[in-house]
């Protein structure tokens, strides 16, 4: 059986130790800040990014890898791992042009088997799909089996999150259906989710702590008693709130694996400081 390699992009937000354990090649997206350009998680780390976001007056923007960057990336993966069979799982095409670039690159590599999956999510919503595929590859499962498992997990994936402000989603053009919450009073905190690959509104909750509690309540409603083997708390430089929510998750759902991940600079550009969510899929 031809070996295949599972790859993803930097917005998948996989913890570094997981990337290393499963040997998942990651192509970075780009952060532009004034005249400066940085590679997400490579030449700009999350801690520095959030510090700058508070200090700098200018607002960063982001961009996807070019088709040329993808061709270079695929060639590097093929050379390093000795295979032209690749399973790529990337950020929602509704939130980024990353998938479009990957598709263009694939068209330039005839004879290769490159399967591309639009995760329809971001952060660990993509990351969990990557993990499922990487585990299948490690088990020696055929690429078709890995692909089937990924699509099954994608169908039950959820991201429920709260933001302090919609300003960043609005500025970055990623606000989707949550636009109807614009103009919300400062003490009303939007609770959002990813639906159909887009950011969509759920409800407005008064005060920050209650918005976090509501996130966890919605997680419980969606699970409806089903176990969630893996979950992740994702946040944009809100370590104390992340620990608080992590405690609630552990006490209420008892997941076998619970990650806490700091959103990468590209995702943080659009979510904004203080964003915090829970990512999970049902068994």
C-alpha positions in Angstrom: 0.0 0.0 0.0 1.3 3.4 -0.9 2.0 5.5 2.1 0.1 8.8 2.4 0.8 11.8 4.5 -1.8 13.9 6.3 -1.2 17.7 6.1 -3.0 20.8 7.3 -2.6 24.5 7.7 -1.5 26.6 10.6 -5.1 27.6 11.6 -5.8 24.0 12.6 -4.3 25.0 15.9 -2.9 21.6 16.8 -0.7 21.6 19.9 3.0 21.4 18.9 3.5 18.1 20.7 0.6 16.6 18.7 2.1 17.9 15.4 5.4 16.3 16.4 3.9 13.0 17.5 2.0 12.4 14.4 4.5 14.1 12.0 1.8 16.4 10.4 3.4 18.9 8.0 1.8 22.3 8.4 1.6 25.1 5.8 1.4 28.5 7.4 -1.0 31.3 6.5 0.3 34.9 6.6 -0.2 37.9 8.9 0.4 41.3 7.4 1.0 44.2 9.7 1.8 47.5 8.0 4.8 46.9 5.8 5.7 43.7 7.7 4.8 40.1 6.8 4.9 37.1 9.1 4.2 33.4 8.8 1.6 32.2 11.2 3.2 30.4 14.1 6.6 30.4 12.3 8.0 33.9 12.3 5.2 35.3 14.6 4.2 33.4 17.8 0.8 33.8 19.4 2.1 35.4 22.7 3.9 38.1 20.8 1.0 38.6 18.4 -1.5 39.2 21.2 0.9 41.6 22.9 1.2 43.6 19.7 -2.5 43.5 19.1 -3.0 45.4 22.4 0.0 47.8 21.8 -0.1 48.7 18.1 -2.5 51.2 16.6 -2.7 49.5 13.2 -4.8 46.5 12.5 -3.3 43.3 11.0 -4.7 41.5 8.0 -4.2 37.9 6.8 -3.9 35.9 3.6 -3.8 32.3 2.5 -0.8 30.5 1.0 -0.5 31.0 -2.7 -0.9 28.1 -5.2 2.9 28.4 -5.7 3.5 28.0 -2.0 1.3 24.9 -1.9 3.2 23.4 -4.8 6.4 23.9 -3.0 4.9 22.6 0.2 3.5 19.4 -1.5 6.9 18.8 -3.2 8.7 19.2 0.1 6.3 16.7 1.8 6.8 14.2 -1.1 10.6 14.5 -0.9 10.7 14.2 2.9 8.3 11.2 3.2 8.8 9.5 -0.1 5.2 9.6 -1.3 3.0 11.5 -3.7 -0.2 10.4 -1.8 -1.4 13.3 0.4 -4.5 13.9 2.5 -4.9 17.7 3.1 -7.4 19.0 5.6 -7.8 22.8 5.6 -9.7 25.7 7.1 -13.2 26.3 5.9 -13.4 27.7 2.4 -16.0 30.2 3.7 -13.4 31.7 6.0 -10.2 31.5 3.8 -9.0 31.0 0.3 -6.6 28.3 1.5 -8.6 25.5 -0.1 -8.8 27.3 -3.4 -5.0 27.7 -3.5 -4.6 24.0 -2.6 -6.9 23.0 -5.4 -5.0 25.1 -7.9 -1.7 23.5 -6.8 -3.2 20.0 -7.1 -4.1 20.7 -10.7 -0.4 21.4 -11.4 0.7 18.0 -10.0 -0.8 15.3 -12.3 -0.2 11.8 -11.4 -0.2 12.5 -7.7 -3.0 11.5 -5.4 -3.9 14.5 -3.4 -7.2 14.3 -1.5 -8.4 17.7 -0.2 -11.0 18.2 2.5 -12.7 21.4 3.3 -13.0 21.1 7.1 -15.8 23.7 7.2 -14.3 24.7 10.5 -11.3 26.5 12.0 -8.9 26.0 14.9 -9.4 22.6 16.6 -12.5 22.1 14.5 -10.1 21.4 11.7 -7.4 20.0 14.1 -9.6 17.1 15.3 -10.3 16.1 11.8 -6.5 16.1 11.1 -6.0 14.0 14.2 -8.5 11.4 13.1 -6.8 11.1 9.7 -3.3 10.9 11.3 -4.4 8.1 13.6 -5.9 6.2 10.7 -2.6 6.6 8.8 -0.7 5.4 11.8 -2.9 2.3 12.1 -2.1 1.5 8.5 -5.6 2.2 7.2 -6.0 3.0 3.5 -6.4 6.6 2.5 -10.1 6.0 1.6 -10.8 4.8 5.2 -9.0 7.9 6.7 -11.1 10.1 4.4 -14.3 8.4 5.4 -13.5 8.8 9.1 -12.7 12.5 8.6 -16.0 13.2 6.9 -17.9 11.3 9.6 -16.3 13.4 12.3 -16.8 16.6 10.4 -20.5 15.9 10.4 -20.7 16.0 14.2 -18.1 18.7 14.8 -19.1 21.8 16.8 -17.4 25.1 17.8 -19.3 27.2 20.3 -17.6 30.4 21.3 -18.0 33.8 22.9 -16.3 37.0 21.9 -15.8 40.3 23.8 -16.5 42.3 20.7 -17.6 41.7 17.1 -15.2 44.4 15.9 -12.4 42.0 14.8 -14.7 39.6 12.9 -16.3 42.6 11.2 -13.0 44.3 10.2 -11.7 41.0 8.9 -14.8 40.3 6.8 -15.4 37.0 8.6 -18.5 38.0 10.5 -21.0 36.0 8.4 -24.5 35.9 9.9 -23.3 37.3 13.2 -23.5 40.7 11.5 -27.0 41.1 13.0 -25.4 41.3 16.4 -23.4 44.4 15.4 -24.2 47.4 17.6 -24.6 45.2 20.7 -24.2 47.0 23.9 -20.8 46.6 25.6 -22.2 44.5 28.4 -24.0 42.1 26.0 -21.6 39.4 24.9 -22.3 37.5 21.6 -22.3 33.7 21.7 -21.6 32.3 18.2 -20.9 29.1 16.4 -19.6 27.8 13.1 -22.4 26.6 10.8 -22.0 25.7 7.2 -18.4 26.8 7.4 -19.4 30.4 8.5 -19.6 32.3 11.7 -23.2 32.4 12.7 -25.0 34.0 15.7 -26.6 32.0 18.5 -27.6 34.5 21.2 -26.5 37.5 23.3 -25.8 37.1 26.9 -25.3 39.8 29.6 -21.8 39.9 31.0 -18.6 37.9 30.2 -18.9 35.1 32.8 -22.5 34.3 31.8 -21.5 34.1 28.2 -18.9 31.5 29.1 -21.4 29.6 31.2 -23.8 29.7 28.3 -21.2 28.3 25.9 -20.8 25.2 28.2 -24.6 24.9 28.5 -25.0 24.9 24.7 -22.3 22.2 24.5 -24.4 20.1 26.9 -27.5 20.7 24.8 -25.8 19.6 21.6 -24.2 16.5 23.1 -27.6 15.6 24.6 -26.0 12.8 26.8 -23.7 11.5 24.1 -20.0 11.1 25.1 -17.4 13.5 23.6 -14.2 11.6 23.6 -12.1 14.6 22.8 -12.7 18.3 23.4 -10.7 21.5 23.3 -10.9 24.9 25.0 -9.5 27.4 22.5 -8.8 31.0 23.5 -7.3 34.3 22.4 -5.0 35.3 25.3 -7.6 34.5 28.1 -5.7 31.9 30.2 -7.7 32.4 33.4 -11.0 32.1 31.7 -9.8 29.2 29.7 -8.8 27.4 33.0 -12.3 28.2 34.4 -14.1 26.8 31.4 -11.7 23.8 31.3 -12.7 23.0 34.9 -16.4 23.2 34.0 -15.8 20.9 31.0 -13.9 18.3 33.1 -16.5 18.3 35.8 -19.5 18.1 33.5 -18.4 15.9 30.5 -15.3 13.9 31.6 -13.7 13.8 28.2 -10.8 11.3 27.8 -8.7 14.0 26.1 -9.1 17.7 26.8 -6.8 20.2 25.1 -6.3 23.9 25.9 -5.0 25.8 22.9 -4.1 29.4 22.3 -5.5 30.6 19.0 -2.9 31.2 16.3 -2.2 34.8 15.1 -4.2 34.4 11.9 -7.3 33.1 13.8 -6.7 35.7 16.6 -6.7 38.5 14.0 -10.4 37.7 13.3 -11.6 36.5 16.6 -10.0 39.3 18.7 -8.6 39.3 22.2 -10.8 37.5 24.7 -12.5 35.1 22.3 -13.0 31.8 23.9 -14.7 28.6 22.7 -15.2 24.9 23.1 -14.6 22.5 20.2 -16.0 19.0 20.3 -17.5 16.2 18.2 -19.9 13.5 19.4 -19.2 9.8 19.4 
